[in-house]
Amino acid sequence: MSGRVTGKRVLITGAARGMGRSHAVRLAEEGADLILVDICESLPEVEYPLATRDDLDETARLVTELGRQALTYVVDVRDGAALSAAVAEGVAELGGLDASVANAGVLTAGTWDTTTAEQWRTVVDVNLIGTWNTCAAALPHLVERGGSLINVSSVAGLKGSPLHTPYTASKHGVVGLSRALANELAAVNVRVNTVHPTGVATGLRPDSLHTLLHETRQDLGPIFQNALPIQMTEALDISNAVLFLISDEARHVTGLEFKVDAGVTIR
């Protein structure tokens, strides 16, 4: 088999559906074996349902249909010890690790005066601390031979996206974390990059955000409008960016903020 990431072993969090599943399938198409992690349960502070164990199993089935290995672990990325243990087990079975994709994330919506402390804690813990936990779980297996850390941020990590302040703050935090690690890890040939999608139809969209933009704060709508004539991009477009950053084509790419944003950040 010949592919752009043939033989590489890759960790993906939030792998049960949406972008995580898309990343898994796209990487498998190009020859990667996967360690797939997801919480597989919903959270009380998040108004939309999260993925299930059946969703995670379906991602694994799609990968194995492509002839690649898929190891699944039901783990909350907020639990650093459990995540590190799962990754270590998967790495032992696959024989190594070459890349990590910190993809797990959640979104809450609200104005400044309706956003709760509980929402802040959940979003920051999943999106920012969870990203750190993912990097920390992967790095012991990368520092001796090099590799690629990809941390999925958002256009909200590059501009002041309103009405979901905890999300925007957490995704900016992912950029700072990744820049710092890119400097620290360059000496051991570990590359660290962020990916910044515009809106992607994945289910990560609380109905309350739509209501706020269309009924309460219509004046903020232009901040969310893409320059290209599309409302949302597709998960595959983000997965192609992930594929590039894991592949040897990006062997000298680190510290990049890779926008797949249909131009929303230039508006």
Steps between C-alpha positions, in 0.01 A plus 500: 500500500629845410355809662606836635511371860555129442619327815445798729321448829270784602302588813168682447277633777133574445515224243148361522334734250528828313848627426663229712342225293587685181865530608511128580357393167714740297819391676407133462446556129860619484642209702490595869405283797297673769450529874146637531384669821163646595306568820187334353259677735330837516583778745241696698644842409489426125156535346552267203558123534854371476604180324428146618692175520317387188634807320855417606458139387374623164810714454714195575299292253558756225873496569528120503303481175789694348743234621649699787506437874267691732532476878216663695502641853213665687684771694422855612784727382464695823642196682869524419602181678233289331585648161872435541430141604277439198753653261783294650296183454419588139858594421621169641259313274580701188873507566542877517343840443570756230235767546219628719187692408340679797157533346258462794308818576170640622312826451253690715316816401386802695540871553754618756233526770343158443816291471552298817809404693414136434501562125835675527650210692369233263607677182846596623560158655405312182638734236817630662595266784384207286731614221789524745417155638503362146839651426634377834372147430656492153835667564675221694462289188621773261795676657756231416410470132313817406145540381208734456257653750190654344272698727163589354415858587242707310455830324387598851862445602607784269222761531266626769204278424216610730213319671715201592773668703627188682544327163682798350727531803578128504583492130731800537662306782560207267699734275719623785556146624596384153735790428683437827528126436616562141797694635575258781475184289668611178835379632369143517331522158145505631291737291200678655232667288144622540209467260230768487171399337212729421159352573482128426177300496587250775227539762716731713255786477263590783158619384523788744785654298280507191224663703734762642633595157161514331278641774710676766828624348451517125766773492766236577408276208758647258783382727406142413466550122753330273666689215448208263137440400439208735326479836711214633790288386510120515685283747704354213655841433632510855616139479706580191683767702561248779627248246749749359633595843556134593657409167867539416395778262483718813829379649627857544166655599462593866329784685253537214146628556339319208176676412232305314257782553345602167644845567299576816810628682576762232158663523 
